[in-house]
Every structure is written in structure tokens, then in C-alpha cells.
Amino acid sequence: MFDVSFLKYFITFCLFDYYFKNKKPFNQSYLLTFQTMRIAVLLKERCKPKNCTLECIKFCPRVRAGDETIVSGEDNKPVISEELCVGCGICVHKCPFDAIKIIGLAEELKEDLIHQFDKNGFRLFRLPIPKEGSCIGILGPNGIGKTTAIKILSGQLKPNLGEYEDEPSWDDILEYYAGTELHNHFSHIAKKEIESIMKPQYVDKLPKIMKGPIKDVLKKADTSGSFDTVVEKLELSNILDKQIEKGTISGGELQLVAIAATLLKDVDLYFFDEPSSYLDIHQRLKVARIIKELSEQKKVMVIEHDIAVLDFLCDNVHLVYGDEGAYGVVTHPRGVRHAINTYLSGYLKEENIRFGEKIEFFAHPPKQRQNMRILVTFDDLTKSFKEFSLEIEKGIIRQGEIIGIVGPNAIGKTTFVKMLAGATEPTTGKIEYDIKVSYKPQYISPDFKGTVREFFELKAQQLFTSPFFKAEIFEPSHLKYLLDKQLETLSGGELQRVAIANCLVQDADIYLIDEPSAYLDSEQRMITSRTVRRVIEKSGKSAMIVDHDVYFIDMISDALIVFDGEPGKHGRGRGPFSLHEGMNRFLKDVDITFRRDEDTRRPRVNKPDSYMDRKQRQDGEYYYSL
């Protein structure tokens, strides 16, 4: 983003220089042309005053001149006066823990401040607007206020309009929103005339707060009398007798239970926070259709990082941009296609703001696999369990290629990866290779006691010693901000980034990575896909990626192994096929068609029975025409 404050102080310097050289006064009103709102943010979880010498205070020019621009608070952590701060940035660069952010924002945003947590705390500007009869999407990186926004709209959090010390009354809030679309919404919240429900983001935490059979959990949540209908639509009948706290249900099943519990509530406003995590593409589209049907009758808002699902599900989308932990700005709503294309461009044309890197998609030509050295060969493989059987047709994996693995949940993809990793033996058939394997499992359990730094020093020292890994993995994944955190306290997305980095730095010939996009936001998914591809291309190694995000698979894969069958009973894997042939087979089984967006070349789900949908089905091109 362009820093207007830098321009302001550069011009100030030039004007002072002009004065001292020519001894002529200048008009200070020139500076008012470049007025900006400066915010100072302290990331308290990073700040460790016991482990530093308070460089932020010691080196501040205003403090050295006698002002109290930065002082020590009650907890010995710095408190920064935004009124006195001149925005020199010395404290930002001197802080050894990157705990301070001084940011210049457009002066106009001052009128749009909706919530500030405390002095030098996170700020949220503007709010998304729920609409009846329309599914509203919210798209943006993690840590910039999306969940805070829906907590405010649901009534869980009262907006303070920036007055964090003296909370405003509802009369003040309603006066602020007078004449806007949100006035009636907050009027109903103030009078407690509106009910809402939020599907939580981290569904893997549900077993810690819920007990008993899933049937009892859902019936307790049912206030709409639609238990049988919801169970049938989400196909939950086979897991109703399972105990939710016993750890016997998968992440995908937990996600469906959370969605079902939300749908069973009879409320005015529904919020779905990342409803596609852990679901395969069949389930994602099924859930999207159910939520879209609900939005025709009630107000529905969805936070989603799977752009293909968001494109299929929503009518209008609010983008959210900002700086993680510092501030977030909610844009005005756009049509879903325009919103996603704007997000991928990283540029808001109307406001002239660059908020991220441009993300490009390419219909890359297939690699000539016959010219690549064979790394692994496997015969027809089978694996038999008590209630599940898996068949894998023979195939080969070549050096220097990335193979995506797609298919429904509970179909045997992870079992196949474990067989290649040597973690489980096939019942019949054999795998021929004499190579080293690095494996990142689907579900990550942090059994290490200590900080992320200690974990890497023990397991992945190369991240610190190798310039290649530092440039290609450590820095793009923003791992330096996690080093002093305890591994067991990391969020799902943070833990995912650590696990992917640990997998990629190991000395291996092939990297087996199971569901790397889970809990990552859209931007982090794109960064991860580029990171994996660069590491594979520059090292000459190979990788196999299991994932359900079509965008992620499209960006990262050279070839595909496709799984089909009956989930939970029988699975079959075939390939590797070229990316186009593999996706065509897979999407035909899913019964949807994709096309390429004309502007960005990204994959887009065709609306059912649209002209493009009918034409591609007729041509047998379920994935886009080459």
C-alpha cells in the first residue's frame, strides 16, 4: 500500500531544506494537503519487555527531546501516543520482536472507525451489510477483523466507534448509523429483537465442549423442527450414534455436524465461518447449495477461503484488507465475480489502494512426462480393512513433477499416501523405490513441548542455516512471527504453516503433503502453492499433494491421481493423468463443469444448466477447453 505519510515527511524535509538555504518562509498550509490518519499498534503477544532494553523508548527522537511519545505501561509494555508520534518509524525498526506497527491511513477512514479494542489495539473500519434473500460473502486474509465484524453484526460484540475507554450507548450507535442500511439492524439488536447463530471456524474444538451422541447434540440444537430434513440433506444418518467427544469422527464429519447444528436453529441471521474446511468438493458443493437455498428465505453471511465455493455460493462479496493484528477495512459490496477478480488483482481501483500481490492463473501446458526420470513405480495395490477396501491401479511417479490427488473423503487417498510413505503396508502388490520420503499428515497433533524456534532447531535446522530454505520457505510463510510461540498454542493456520515448512526442508526425494490448504486463508494458499512449486522446481525433487481446493490443485499440479468409489466402503485410485484429463474425469464424477474466467484465467464453477454448463457437458469438457 502507498504510504502517504512518507510523502508528507519527505515534502516537509524539502520545505525545511528550502527555508534554511534561502532564508525564506514557506506556507505551512502546504502540509495540510497531505493529512493522513496515523495509527500506532502494539502486538502485545509479540512484545516481551523482559527480553529487551525497551529500544522503542530509548531511540524515539521525540522521547529524547523530552516528550512522552512512548511510555511504559502498567505491564511495562510501551504505550504510544498517536498524537505526538511523528511517524519516523525508528521504534518499528528497533523493536527486536517486530511488535510495533506505525501505519498511515487515509484521513477519510477516521469517520468509518467501528471498533477499537484498546489503546494501540486492533481497529476495524466499516462493516459488511446483511441482506435478506441474498447470500453475502466476506473474503480476506486471516487476522484482519472478519470474525470481529460478524461478532458485531450478531450482537456478541458491541461496537465502540473507537471510544474504547468510554463505551458509547446504543443511542450514540444508532445516531452514527442514522440513514444507513445498518440502522435498522442495530436498532433490532439494541432492542434484542433479532436472533442469530454463528457456525464456528475451528470445528476440531467441538469435542472439547460437547459430549454425547451426535443425535442428542443435534436434537438439542433443533429449534426449527427440521431435524430429519437436515440430517437427510447432509447425509448424517450413519454417524448419529457416534460419540462426539470420543475422537471417532473425522474433521469432515465434525464440520458437517457444526453446519447441521447451525441450520437447525430458527433465527433471523445465519453466519457460516469457513464452512468448507475438511470437506471434499462433493460435500462443499452440497453444503453450498443448502446454504444458498437458505439465503433465499433468511439473511446469510459466509466467510470462505475456497474461492471456487465462494464464487458458486454468493451473490455479493465484501473484501476485507488491512494489516494482520493492526487494522482491517471492509470494502463496499461487489458482485461476486468482480469482487474475486479485484481480490486476485490486489488492487482497489476506486480507492487507488494496493493491498496485496497480484495472483495469476495460467493454463500451463502439460509436462512431457516420458522425458522425466522414473522415481517410484507401483503395481496394482490393494489394502483391506474390516469395513473398507482400496484398489490402486499401477502407475509411476517421475522426478521433478507435482502430482495432485483428488477425490471424496473416506475414499482411501490418505491410505495410499501412507503406503507410499511406508507408514502402512499394502495387502497385495508392491511399491518399488529406494528413496527418502517426507510426509505431512492430514491431521496435525502438536506433541512437541516447546516453542516453534526450539521445534525447528531440533527438526528443521536448515530453515535457519540454508539461504535457499530461508528465502523460499521461511520468509514467504512469515514464520519469524511464530518462533517464540509455544507450538501447542498455535492456531490451525499457524500450525499448518509450521508443518508444511518442516516437511519441505527435510532431506527427501519425494514430499507427501496431505491437505496443506486446511485453515489457510486464500492468500496463504496461493503463497503455499508457489512455495511448494519453487522448492520442487529448484531442487529437482517430486511431490504428491492431497487437497480439495480446486484453485490450489490447479495452481500446483502437473498431473493428477483420481479416486472414486463409495466413501467408507470401497475406493479406487487411477493415474497419474495429465492435469486436464484428470480434472475432467474428477469433475465428471462430481457432476459439475468449470470454465476459465476471461480476465484472470481462474477456474469458475458454471451455474447448473447454464449455456456454458450445457455446452461443456455436450463437448465432454468438464474442466475448461484448452
C-alpha positions as CSV (number, residue, x, y, z in Angstrom):
1,M,0.0,0.0,0.0
2,F,1.3,3.5,-0.8
3,D,2.4,5.3,2.4
4,V,1.1,8.9,2.1
5,S,2.9,9.7,5.4
6,F,6.3,9.1,3.8
7,L,5.4,11.6,1.1
8,K,4.3,14.1,3.7
9,Y,7.5,14.0,5.6
10,F,9.6,14.0,2.5
11,I,7.9,17.2,1.4
12,T,8.4,18.6,5.0
13,F,12.1,17.8,4.8
14,C,12.3,19.6,1.4
15,L,10.5,22.7,2.7
16,F,12.7,22.9,5.7
17,D,15.8,22.5,3.4
18,Y,14.4,25.3,1.2
19,Y,14.0,27.6,4.2
20,F,17.5,27.1,5.6
21,K,19.1,27.5,2.2
22,N,17.1,30.5,1.1
23,K,16.1,32.1,4.5
24,K,12.6,32.5,3.1
25,P,9.5,31.3,5.0
26,F,7.1,28.7,3.5
27,N,3.4,28.3,3.9
28,Q,2.6,25.5,6.4
29,S,-0.8,25.0,4.8
30,Y,1.1,23.1,2.1
31,L,1.4,20.2,4.6
32,L,-2.3,20.1,5.2
33,T,-2.8,18.8,1.6
34,F,-1.2,15.5,2.8
35,Q,-3.1,15.0,6.0
36,T,-3.3,11.3,7.0
37,M,-4.6,9.4,10.0
38,R,-1.7,7.7,11.7
39,I,-2.3,4.7,13.9
40,A,0.2,3.1,16.3
41,V,-0.4,-0.6,17.0
42,L,1.4,-2.7,19.6
43,L,1.1,-6.5,19.0
44,K,1.1,-7.5,22.7
45,E,1.6,-11.2,22.1
46,R,4.9,-10.4,20.4
47,C,6.1,-7.7,22.9
48,K,8.5,-9.0,25.5
49,P,9.8,-6.1,27.6
50,K,11.7,-8.5,29.9
51,N,13.8,-9.7,27.0
52,C,14.7,-6.3,25.6
53,T,16.0,-3.0,26.7
54,L,12.9,-1.1,25.6
55,E,14.6,0.1,22.4
56,C,11.3,1.6,21.3
57,I,11.5,4.2,24.1
58,K,15.3,4.6,24.2
59,F,15.7,5.5,20.4
60,C,12.5,7.5,19.9
61,P,13.6,11.1,18.8
62,R,10.5,12.7,20.5
63,V,11.2,11.0,23.8
64,R,14.9,12.1,23.6
65,A,13.6,15.6,23.1
66,G,11.6,15.4,26.3
67,D,8.1,14.4,25.0
68,E,6.2,11.4,26.4
69,T,5.6,10.0,22.9
70,I,6.3,6.4,24.2
71,V,6.0,5.5,27.9
72,S,6.0,2.2,29.8
73,G,2.5,1.0,30.8
74,E,1.4,-0.9,33.8
75,D,2.7,-4.2,32.4
76,N,6.0,-2.5,31.4
77,K,4.9,-2.7,27.7
78,P,5.1,0.5,25.7
79,V,2.2,2.9,25.2
80,I,2.4,5.0,22.1
81,S,0.8,8.5,21.8
82,E,-0.5,8.7,18.3
83,E,-1.0,12.5,18.7
84,L,2.7,13.0,19.5
85,C,4.2,10.4,17.1
86,V,5.8,11.9,14.0
87,G,5.8,8.6,12.1
88,C,9.6,8.3,11.8
89,G,9.5,4.5,12.1
90,I,12.6,4.2,14.3
91,C,10.7,2.3,17.0
92,V,9.3,-0.1,14.4
93,H,12.8,-1.0,13.1
94,K,14.5,-1.0,16.5
95,C,12.0,-3.4,18.2
96,P,13.7,-6.9,18.2
97,F,10.3,-8.7,18.2
98,D,8.5,-6.7,15.4
99,A,5.8,-5.8,17.9
100,I,5.2,-2.2,16.8
101,K,3.4,-1.0,13.6
102,I,3.1,2.6,12.7
103,I,0.7,2.9,9.8
104,G,-0.6,5.9,7.8
105,L,-4.2,5.6,6.6
106,A,-6.4,7.8,4.6
107,E,-7.9,10.6,6.7
108,E,-11.4,9.6,5.4
109,L,-11.3,6.3,7.3
110,K,-11.4,8.2,10.6
111,E,-15.2,8.6,10.1
112,D,-15.5,4.9,9.4
113,L,-13.9,3.5,12.6
114,I,-16.4,0.9,14.0
115,H,-14.4,-0.8,16.8
116,Q,-11.1,-0.4,18.6
117,F,-10.0,-2.9,21.2
118,D,-7.8,-0.7,23.3
119,K,-5.0,1.9,23.3
120,N,-2.7,0.9,20.4
121,G,-5.0,-2.0,19.7
122,F,-6.6,-3.5,16.6
123,R,-9.1,-1.3,14.7
124,L,-11.9,-2.3,12.3
125,F,-13.3,0.2,9.8
126,R,-16.7,-0.3,8.2
127,L,-19.0,-3.4,8.4
128,P,-20.4,-5.8,5.8
129,I,-24.2,-5.5,5.3
130,P,-26.5,-8.5,5.6
131,K,-29.3,-8.6,3.0
132,E,-32.4,-10.7,3.0
133,G,-32.8,-13.0,0.0
134,S,-29.1,-12.8,-0.8
135,C,-26.0,-14.7,0.3
136,I,-23.3,-12.2,1.3
137,G,-19.7,-13.3,1.2
138,I,-16.7,-12.0,3.1
139,L,-13.2,-12.5,1.6
140,G,-9.9,-11.5,3.0
141,P,-6.8,-12.7,4.9
142,N,-6.8,-14.1,8.4
143,G,-6.3,-11.7,11.3
144,I,-7.8,-8.5,9.9
145,G,-11.2,-8.5,11.5
146,K,-13.6,-10.7,9.6
147,T,-14.7,-12.7,12.7
148,T,-14.8,-9.4,14.7
149,A,-17.2,-8.0,12.1
150,I,-19.7,-10.9,12.3
151,K,-19.5,-10.9,16.1
152,I,-20.6,-7.2,16.0
153,L,-23.4,-7.9,13.5
154,S,-24.6,-10.9,15.6
155,G,-24.7,-8.8,18.7
156,Q,-22.0,-10.7,20.6
157,L,-19.8,-7.6,20.5
158,K,-21.0,-4.0,20.9
159,P,-19.3,-1.6,18.5
160,N,-17.5,1.2,20.4
161,L,-16.9,3.5,17.4
162,G,-13.3,3.9,18.6
163,E,-14.3,5.0,22.1
164,Y,-12.6,2.1,23.9
165,E,-12.4,3.8,27.3
166,D,-15.9,5.2,27.4
167,E,-18.2,2.8,25.6
168,P,-20.9,4.6,23.6
169,S,-24.6,4.0,24.3
170,W,-26.9,2.4,21.8
171,D,-28.4,5.8,21.2
172,D,-25.0,7.0,20.1
173,I,-24.5,4.0,17.9
174,L,-27.9,4.4,16.2
175,E,-27.3,8.1,15.7
176,Y,-24.0,7.2,14.0
177,Y,-25.8,4.8,11.6
178,A,-28.8,7.1,11.0
179,G,-29.9,7.0,7.4
180,T,-27.8,3.9,6.6
181,E,-28.8,0.3,5.8
182,L,-27.4,-0.9,9.2
183,H,-29.5,1.4,11.3
184,N,-32.5,-0.9,11.4
185,H,-30.2,-3.9,12.0
186,F,-28.6,-2.3,15.1
187,S,-31.9,-1.0,16.3
188,H,-33.2,-4.6,16.4
189,I,-30.0,-5.7,18.2
190,A,-30.4,-2.9,20.8
191,K,-34.0,-4.0,21.4
192,K,-33.0,-7.7,21.4
193,E,-35.5,-8.3,18.6
194,I,-33.1,-10.2,16.3
195,E,-31.6,-13.7,16.8
196,S,-28.5,-15.0,15.1
197,I,-26.3,-18.1,15.0
198,M,-22.7,-18.5,14.1
199,K,-21.0,-21.7,12.8
200,P,-17.6,-21.6,14.5
201,Q,-14.4,-21.6,12.4
202,Y,-12.4,-24.2,14.3
203,V,-14.7,-27.3,14.4
204,D,-11.9,-29.5,15.7
205,K,-12.5,-27.9,19.1
206,L,-16.2,-29.1,19.3
207,P,-15.3,-32.4,21.1
208,K,-13.8,-30.4,23.9
209,I,-17.0,-28.5,24.7
210,M,-19.7,-31.0,23.6
211,K,-20.5,-34.5,24.9
212,G,-22.8,-37.4,24.0
213,P,-24.1,-39.0,20.8
214,I,-24.3,-36.7,17.7
215,K,-28.0,-37.4,17.5
216,D,-28.5,-35.8,21.0
217,V,-26.3,-32.9,20.2
218,L,-28.2,-32.0,17.1
219,K,-31.7,-32.6,18.6
220,K,-30.7,-30.2,21.5
221,A,-29.8,-27.6,18.9
222,D,-33.0,-28.1,16.9
223,T,-35.4,-25.2,17.3
224,S,-36.8,-25.3,13.8
225,G,-38.3,-28.8,13.8
226,S,-36.3,-29.8,10.7
227,F,-34.0,-32.5,12.2
228,D,-34.9,-35.2,9.8
229,T,-34.7,-32.9,6.7
230,V,-31.2,-31.5,7.7
231,V,-29.9,-35.0,8.5
232,E,-31.1,-36.3,5.2
233,K,-29.7,-33.4,3.2
234,L,-26.2,-33.6,4.8
235,E,-26.3,-37.4,4.8
236,L,-25.5,-37.7,8.5
237,S,-27.7,-40.7,9.4
238,N,-24.7,-43.1,9.5
239,I,-22.9,-41.1,12.2
240,L,-25.8,-40.1,14.5
241,D,-24.9,-42.8,17.1
242,K,-21.2,-41.8,17.3
243,Q,-19.9,-40.1,20.5
244,I,-18.8,-36.6,19.6
245,E,-16.1,-36.5,22.3
246,K,-14.5,-39.9,21.7
247,G,-12.4,-38.8,18.7
248,T,-14.0,-41.3,16.4
249,I,-15.3,-38.8,13.9
250,S,-13.2,-37.1,11.3
251,G,-12.7,-33.4,10.7
252,G,-15.1,-33.5,7.7
253,E,-17.8,-35.1,9.9
254,L,-17.3,-32.5,12.6
255,Q,-17.7,-29.8,10.0
256,L,-21.0,-31.3,8.8
257,V,-22.2,-31.6,12.4
258,A,-21.4,-27.9,13.0
259,I,-23.2,-26.9,9.8
260,A,-26.2,-29.1,10.7
261,A,-26.4,-27.6,14.2
262,T,-26.4,-24.1,12.7
263,L,-29.1,-24.9,10.1
264,L,-31.3,-26.4,12.8
265,K,-31.7,-23.1,14.6
266,D,-34.7,-21.0,13.6
267,V,-33.1,-17.5,13.7
268,D,-33.1,-14.3,11.7
269,L,-29.5,-14.2,10.6
270,Y,-27.0,-17.0,9.9
271,F,-23.2,-16.7,9.9
272,F,-21.0,-19.5,8.4
273,D,-17.3,-19.1,9.3
274,E,-15.3,-21.3,6.8
275,P,-17.9,-24.0,6.1
276,S,-15.8,-25.9,3.6
277,S,-12.8,-26.8,5.8
278,Y,-12.1,-30.6,5.8
279,L,-14.9,-31.2,3.3
280,D,-14.3,-32.7,-0.1
281,I,-15.6,-31.0,-3.2
282,H,-18.7,-33.1,-3.4
283,Q,-19.6,-32.1,0.2
284,R,-18.6,-28.4,-0.4
285,L,-20.9,-28.0,-3.3
286,K,-23.7,-29.9,-1.5
287,V,-23.3,-27.6,1.5
288,A,-23.1,-24.5,-0.8
289,R,-26.4,-25.5,-2.4
290,I,-28.1,-25.9,1.0
291,I,-26.8,-22.5,2.3
292,K,-27.8,-20.8,-0.9
293,E,-31.3,-22.2,-0.6
294,L,-31.4,-20.9,3.0
295,S,-30.3,-17.5,1.9
296,E,-33.4,-17.2,-0.3
297,Q,-35.5,-17.0,2.9
298,K,-33.2,-15.7,5.6
299,K,-30.2,-13.4,5.9
300,V,-27.0,-15.3,5.4
301,M,-23.3,-14.3,5.6
302,V,-20.4,-16.5,4.7
303,I,-16.7,-16.2,5.4
304,E,-14.9,-18.5,3.0
305,H,-11.3,-19.0,1.7
306,D,-12.2,-21.5,-1.1
307,I,-12.7,-19.1,-3.9
308,A,-14.4,-21.6,-6.2
309,V,-17.1,-22.3,-3.5
310,L,-17.5,-18.6,-2.7
311,D,-18.0,-17.9,-6.4
312,F,-20.6,-20.6,-6.6
313,L,-22.4,-19.7,-3.4
314,C,-22.5,-15.9,-3.0
315,D,-24.3,-13.1,-4.9
316,N,-22.3,-10.2,-3.5
317,V,-19.0,-10.1,-1.6
318,H,-17.3,-7.7,0.8
319,L,-13.5,-7.7,0.5
320,V,-11.5,-7.0,3.7
321,Y,-8.0,-5.7,3.5
322,G,-5.5,-4.4,6.1
323,D,-2.6,-5.5,8.2
324,E,-2.7,-8.6,10.4
325,G,-3.3,-7.7,14.0
326,A,-3.3,-4.0,13.3
327,Y,-6.4,-2.9,11.3
328,G,-9.0,-4.1,8.8
329,V,-11.1,-2.2,6.3
330,V,-14.3,-3.7,4.9
331,T,-15.0,-2.6,1.3
332,H,-18.4,-1.8,-0.1
333,P,-20.1,-4.9,-1.7
334,R,-19.3,-6.0,-5.2
335,G,-20.8,-8.6,-7.5
336,V,-19.1,-11.9,-6.7
337,R,-17.1,-12.1,-10.0
338,H,-15.9,-8.5,-9.8
339,A,-15.0,-9.0,-6.0
340,I,-12.9,-12.1,-6.6
341,N,-11.1,-10.6,-9.6
342,T,-10.4,-7.5,-7.6
343,Y,-9.0,-9.6,-4.7
344,L,-6.8,-11.6,-7.0
345,S,-5.5,-8.3,-8.6
346,G,-4.6,-7.0,-5.2
347,Y,-5.7,-3.5,-6.2
348,L,-8.8,-1.4,-5.4
349,K,-9.1,0.8,-8.4
350,E,-11.9,3.0,-6.9
351,E,-9.8,3.9,-3.9
352,N,-6.4,3.7,-5.6
353,I,-5.1,1.2,-2.9
354,R,-2.7,-1.7,-3.5
355,F,-3.5,-4.2,-0.7
356,G,-1.7,-7.3,-1.9
357,E,0.3,-9.1,-4.6
358,K,-1.4,-9.9,-7.9
359,I,-2.2,-13.6,-8.2
360,E,-2.2,-15.0,-11.7
361,F,-3.5,-18.3,-13.1
362,F,-2.1,-20.0,-16.1
363,A,-3.5,-22.8,-18.3
364,H,0.0,-24.3,-18.2
365,P,0.8,-26.9,-20.9
366,P,1.4,-30.5,-19.7
367,K,4.9,-31.6,-19.0
368,Q,6.4,-34.2,-21.3
369,R,6.4,-36.9,-18.6
370,Q,8.1,-39.5,-20.8
371,N,11.3,-37.5,-20.7
372,M,11.4,-37.4,-16.9
373,R,13.3,-40.0,-14.8
374,I,11.1,-42.6,-13.0
375,L,11.3,-42.2,-9.3
376,V,8.7,-44.6,-8.0
377,T,6.8,-47.5,-9.6
378,F,3.9,-49.3,-8.0
379,D,1.9,-52.4,-9.1
380,D,-1.8,-52.9,-8.7
381,L,-2.1,-52.4,-5.0
382,T,-4.9,-53.4,-2.6
383,K,-5.5,-52.6,1.1
384,S,-8.2,-54.3,3.1
385,F,-9.7,-53.2,6.4
386,K,-12.6,-54.6,8.3
387,E,-15.2,-52.4,6.6
388,F,-13.2,-50.7,3.8
389,S,-11.2,-51.9,0.8
390,L,-8.9,-49.9,-1.5
391,E,-7.6,-50.7,-5.0
392,I,-4.9,-48.7,-6.7
393,E,-4.1,-49.2,-10.4
394,K,-0.4,-49.5,-11.3
395,G,1.4,-46.3,-12.1
396,I,4.7,-44.4,-12.0
397,I,5.9,-41.2,-10.4
398,R,8.6,-39.2,-12.1
399,Q,11.3,-36.9,-10.8
400,G,10.5,-33.2,-10.8
401,E,6.7,-33.3,-11.0
402,I,4.0,-32.4,-8.6
403,I,1.1,-34.8,-8.6
404,G,-2.3,-33.7,-7.1
405,I,-4.5,-36.4,-5.5
406,V,-8.3,-35.7,-5.7
407,G,-11.4,-37.5,-4.7
408,P,-14.1,-37.7,-2.0
409,N,-13.4,-38.0,1.7
410,A,-13.1,-41.5,3.2
411,I,-12.2,-42.9,-0.2
412,G,-8.6,-44.0,0.5
413,K,-6.4,-41.0,-0.5
414,T,-4.6,-40.8,2.8
415,T,-4.2,-44.6,3.0
416,F,-2.5,-44.5,-0.4
417,V,-0.2,-41.7,0.7
418,K,0.7,-43.7,3.9
419,M,1.5,-46.7,1.8
420,L,3.9,-44.6,-0.4
421,A,5.4,-43.1,2.8
422,G,6.0,-46.6,4.2
423,A,3.7,-45.9,7.2
424,T,1.4,-48.8,6.2
425,E,1.9,-51.9,4.1
426,P,-0.4,-52.8,1.1
427,T,-2.3,-56.1,1.4
428,T,-1.3,-57.1,-2.1
429,G,1.1,-55.6,-4.6
430,K,4.4,-53.8,-4.0
431,I,6.0,-50.4,-4.3
432,E,9.4,-50.2,-5.9
433,Y,11.6,-47.4,-4.8
434,D,14.8,-46.7,-2.8
435,I,14.2,-43.1,-1.8
436,K,13.7,-40.9,1.2
437,V,10.2,-39.7,1.9
438,S,9.0,-36.6,3.8
439,Y,5.3,-36.8,5.0
440,K,3.0,-34.2,6.3
441,P,-0.2,-35.9,7.7
442,Q,-3.7,-34.6,7.3
443,Y,-4.4,-34.0,11.0
444,I,-1.5,-32.3,12.8
445,S,-1.1,-33.1,16.5
446,P,1.5,-30.9,18.2
447,D,3.1,-33.4,20.5
448,F,6.2,-31.3,20.9
449,K,6.6,-29.3,24.1
450,G,8.4,-26.0,23.5
451,T,8.5,-23.0,21.2
452,V,8.4,-23.1,17.4
453,R,12.0,-22.0,17.4
454,E,13.0,-25.0,19.6
455,F,11.0,-27.3,17.3
456,F,12.8,-26.0,14.1
457,E,16.2,-26.1,15.8
458,L,15.5,-29.8,16.6
459,K,13.7,-30.9,13.5
460,A,14.4,-28.4,10.7
461,Q,17.7,-26.5,11.4
462,Q,18.1,-25.9,7.7
463,L,15.5,-23.2,7.9
464,F,18.0,-21.0,9.7
465,T,21.2,-22.2,8.1
466,S,20.3,-22.6,4.4
467,P,19.9,-19.3,2.4
468,F,17.7,-21.3,-0.1
469,F,15.2,-22.5,2.5
470,K,15.2,-19.2,4.3
471,A,14.4,-17.3,1.1
472,E,11.9,-19.8,-0.4
473,I,10.1,-21.1,2.8
474,F,10.9,-19.2,6.0
475,E,10.3,-15.7,4.7
476,P,7.3,-16.2,2.4
477,S,5.5,-18.2,5.1
478,H,6.1,-15.4,7.7
479,L,7.4,-17.9,10.2
480,K,9.6,-15.4,12.1
481,Y,6.5,-14.1,13.9
482,L,5.8,-17.6,15.3
483,L,9.2,-18.5,16.6
484,D,8.7,-17.5,20.2
485,K,5.2,-19.0,20.5
486,Q,4.6,-22.4,22.2
487,L,3.8,-25.0,19.5
488,E,0.8,-26.3,21.3
489,T,-0.8,-22.8,21.4
490,L,-0.7,-22.2,17.6
491,S,-3.9,-21.7,15.7
492,G,-4.9,-24.2,13.0
493,G,-3.4,-22.0,10.2
494,E,-0.2,-21.3,12.1
495,L,0.3,-25.0,12.8
496,Q,-0.3,-25.8,9.2
497,R,2.4,-23.4,8.0
498,V,4.9,-24.8,10.5
499,A,4.1,-28.4,9.5
500,I,4.5,-27.6,5.7
501,A,7.8,-25.9,6.3
502,N,9.1,-28.8,8.4
503,C,8.1,-31.2,5.7
504,L,9.7,-29.3,2.8
505,V,13.1,-28.8,4.5
506,Q,13.7,-32.5,5.1
507,D,16.3,-34.3,3.1
508,A,13.9,-36.3,0.8
509,D,13.3,-37.3,-2.7
510,I,9.5,-37.1,-2.6
511,Y,7.3,-34.9,-0.4
512,L,3.9,-36.3,0.5
513,I,1.7,-33.4,1.7
514,D,-1.9,-34.2,2.9
515,E,-4.4,-31.3,2.8
516,P,-2.0,-28.3,3.1
517,S,-4.7,-25.7,2.5
518,A,-6.8,-26.5,5.6
519,Y,-7.2,-23.4,7.8
520,L,-5.1,-21.3,5.5
521,D,-6.7,-18.1,4.1
522,S,-6.9,-17.5,0.3
523,E,-3.6,-15.5,0.2
524,Q,-1.7,-18.1,2.3
525,R,-2.9,-20.9,0.0
526,M,-1.5,-19.1,-3.0
527,I,1.7,-18.4,-1.2
528,T,2.0,-22.1,-0.2
529,S,1.3,-23.3,-3.7
530,R,4.1,-21.0,-5.1
531,T,6.4,-22.1,-2.3
532,V,6.0,-25.8,-2.9
533,R,6.3,-25.3,-6.7
534,R,9.5,-23.3,-6.3
535,V,11.1,-25.8,-3.9
536,I,10.3,-28.7,-6.2
537,E,11.4,-27.0,-9.4
538,K,14.7,-25.7,-7.9
539,S,15.6,-28.8,-6.0
540,G,14.5,-31.3,-8.7
541,K,12.5,-33.3,-6.2
542,S,8.9,-34.6,-6.5
543,A,5.8,-34.0,-4.5
544,M,2.3,-35.5,-4.1
545,I,-0.4,-33.2,-2.8
546,V,-3.8,-34.3,-1.4
547,D,-6.3,-31.4,-1.4
548,H,-9.9,-30.4,-2.0
549,D,-9.4,-26.8,-3.1
550,V,-9.7,-26.7,-6.9
551,Y,-7.8,-23.4,-7.2
552,F,-5.0,-24.8,-5.1
553,I,-4.8,-28.0,-7.1
554,D,-5.0,-26.1,-10.4
555,M,-2.1,-23.8,-9.4
556,I,0.2,-26.5,-8.0
557,S,-0.3,-29.7,-10.0
558,D,1.4,-31.1,-13.1
559,A,-0.6,-34.3,-13.1
560,L,-3.5,-35.9,-11.1
561,I,-4.3,-39.2,-9.5
562,V,-8.1,-39.5,-9.3
563,F,-10.0,-41.5,-6.7
564,D,-13.6,-42.7,-6.9
565,G,-15.8,-45.3,-5.4
566,E,-18.2,-45.5,-2.4
567,P,-16.9,-43.4,0.6
568,G,-16.3,-45.5,3.7
569,K,-16.7,-48.8,1.8
570,H,-14.7,-49.1,-1.3
571,G,-12.2,-46.8,-3.1
572,R,-10.2,-46.9,-6.3
573,G,-7.3,-44.8,-7.4
574,R,-6.2,-44.3,-11.1
575,G,-3.5,-42.3,-12.7
576,P,-1.4,-40.2,-12.8
577,F,-3.2,-38.4,-15.7
578,S,-2.4,-35.0,-17.2
579,L,-4.0,-32.2,-15.2
580,H,-6.6,-31.6,-17.9
581,E,-7.6,-35.2,-18.3
582,G,-7.5,-35.9,-14.5
583,M,-9.7,-32.9,-13.7
584,N,-12.1,-33.8,-16.5
585,R,-12.5,-37.3,-15.0
586,F,-12.9,-36.0,-11.5
587,L,-15.4,-33.2,-12.3
588,K,-17.5,-35.6,-14.4
589,D,-17.8,-37.8,-11.3
590,V,-18.7,-34.7,-9.2
591,D,-21.2,-33.6,-11.9
592,I,-20.1,-30.0,-12.3
593,T,-18.3,-28.1,-15.0
594,F,-15.6,-25.4,-14.7
595,R,-14.6,-22.7,-17.1
596,R,-11.7,-20.2,-17.1
597,D,-12.6,-16.6,-16.2
598,E,-11.9,-14.4,-19.2
599,D,-10.0,-11.8,-17.2
600,T,-8.0,-13.7,-14.6
601,R,-7.9,-17.2,-16.2
602,R,-9.1,-18.6,-12.8
603,P,-11.4,-21.7,-12.7
604,R,-15.0,-20.8,-12.2
605,V,-17.9,-23.2,-11.5
606,N,-20.6,-22.9,-14.2
607,K,-24.1,-22.3,-12.9
608,P,-26.1,-25.5,-13.3
609,D,-27.9,-25.8,-16.7
610,S,-26.4,-22.5,-17.9
611,Y,-25.3,-22.2,-21.6
612,M,-21.7,-22.9,-20.8
613,D,-22.6,-25.8,-18.5
614,R,-24.7,-27.4,-21.2
615,K,-22.1,-26.8,-24.0
616,Q,-19.2,-28.2,-22.0
617,R,-21.2,-31.3,-21.0
618,Q,-22.1,-31.8,-24.6
619,D,-18.4,-31.4,-25.6
620,G,-17.2,-33.7,-22.8
621,E,-15.1,-30.8,-21.4
622,Y,-16.0,-30.7,-17.7
623,Y,-12.8,-28.7,-16.9
624,Y,-12.4,-25.8,-19.5
625,S,-11.5,-26.1,-23.2
626,L,-7.8,-26.0,-23.9
